[in-house]
């Protein structure tokens, strides 16, 4: 009976969830179909991609930094881990710069755009950074498979 109430509550709203079921099932669906290109005509297709929390967790693990270092502002210092996390949030998910700013506690979406563009330019010249991004993308996908 409790399951029926939970399902009824989820589908009673205007916007239905992209997928119903236990978290393991949802993660499996995201892993299997999330890498497919986002369809702009189907906004819910973005929901199949890894969420920002998963991206941040993997970046923290890879760079051996705390969550607060990714979210914190450091004026005048380069924070590669934070920049990579922002890049990985924008690249596959196509979140708007404003959405990313909200997620990373950045008030100015122009600053998010600037970080993304700087990372894109660095990736054309820095093979080590390309390797790191590829490793992280693999880790994010594997962490999605494991849950």
C-alpha positions in Angstrom: 0.0 0.0 0.0 2.8 2.4 0.8 4.4 1.8 -2.6 1.1 2.7 -4.3 0.9 5.9 -2.4 4.5 6.8 -3.3 3.9 6.2 -7.0 0.5 8.0 -6.9 2.2 11.0 -5.3 5.0 11.0 -8.0 2.6 10.9 -11.0 0.0 13.2 -9.5 2.0 16.3 -10.4 2.3 18.1 -13.7 5.8 17.0 -14.4 6.3 13.2 -14.1 9.7 11.8 -13.2 11.8 10.5 -16.1 12.0 7.1 -14.5 10.3 5.2 -11.7 11.8 2.5 -9.6 14.5 1.8 -7.0 17.7 4.0 -7.2 19.7 1.0 -8.5 17.3 0.7 -11.5 17.3 4.4 -12.2 21.2 4.5 -12.1 21.3 1.5 -14.5 19.0 3.2 -16.9 21.0 6.4 -16.7 24.2 4.5 -17.4 22.8 2.6 -20.3 21.0 5.5 -22.1 22.6 8.6 -20.6 25.6 8.7 -22.9 23.2 9.1 -25.9 23.2 12.6 -27.2 20.7 15.0 -25.4 17.7 15.6 -27.5 16.8 19.3 -27.2 13.2 18.5 -28.0 13.0 16.3 -25.0 14.3 18.3 -22.0 13.9 15.3 -19.7 16.7 13.5 -21.6 19.2 15.5 -19.6 18.0 13.7 -16.5 19.6 10.5 -17.8 23.1 12.0 -17.6 25.2 11.9 -14.4 24.1 14.5 -11.9 26.3 17.3 -10.6 26.8 15.6 -7.3 28.3 12.5 -8.9 30.6 14.7 -11.1 31.8 16.6 -8.0 32.3 13.4 -6.0 34.5 11.9 -8.7 36.5 15.1 -9.2 37.1 15.3 -5.4 38.2 11.7 -5.4 40.5 12.2 -8.4 42.2 15.4 -7.2 42.1 14.3 -3.6 40.3 17.5 -2.5 37.4 18.1 -0.2 34.0 19.1 -1.4 34.4 22.5 0.1 37.4 23.2 -2.1 35.3 22.6 -5.2 32.6 24.8 -4.0 34.7 27.5 -2.4 35.9 30.7 -4.1 39.6 31.4 -4.3 40.2 34.8 -5.9 43.5 35.0 -7.7 44.3 31.3 -7.5 43.7 28.6 -10.1 41.6 25.8 -8.8 42.0 23.1 -11.5 39.7 20.7 -9.7 36.9 23.2 -9.6 37.4 24.2 -13.2 37.4 20.6 -14.3 34.2 19.9 -12.4 32.5 22.9 -14.0 33.7 21.8 -17.4 32.4 18.3 -16.9 29.1 19.6 -15.7 28.7 21.8 -18.8 30.1 19.5 -21.5 27.9 16.4 -21.4 24.9 17.8 -19.5 24.6 21.1 -21.4 23.4 22.8 -18.2 23.1 26.6 -18.7 25.8 28.7 -17.2 23.3 30.1 -14.7 22.4 26.6 -13.6 26.0 25.7 -13.2 26.6 28.9 -11.3 23.8 28.0 -8.9 25.2 24.5 -8.4 28.8 25.8 -7.7 27.7 28.9 -5.7 28.9 31.3 -8.4 26.8 34.5 -8.6 27.9 35.6 -12.1 27.2 33.2 -15.0 29.8 35.1 -17.0 32.4 33.8 -14.7 31.1 30.2 -15.3 31.3 30.9 -19.1 34.9 32.2 -18.7 35.9 29.1 -16.7 34.4 26.8 -19.4 36.0 28.7 -22.3 39.4 28.7 -20.5 39.2 24.9 -20.0 38.2 24.4 -23.6 41.3 26.4 -24.8 43.6 24.5 -22.4 42.3 21.2 -23.7 43.6 22.0 -27.2 47.2 22.5 -25.9 47.5 20.5 -22.6 47.6 16.7 -23.2 47.9 16.0 -19.5 44.6 17.8 -18.9 43.0 15.9 -21.7 44.2 12.6 -20.1 42.7 13.8 -16.7 39.4 14.7 -18.3 39.2 11.3 -20.0 40.0 9.5 -16.8 37.4 11.4 -14.9 34.7 10.8 -17.6 35.5 7.0 -17.3 35.3 7.2 -13.5 32.0 9.0 -13.6 30.6 6.5 -16.0 31.9 3.6 -13.9 30.5 5.1 -10.7 27.1 5.3 -12.4 27.4 1.7 -13.4 28.3 0.6 -9.9 25.2 2.1 -8.2 
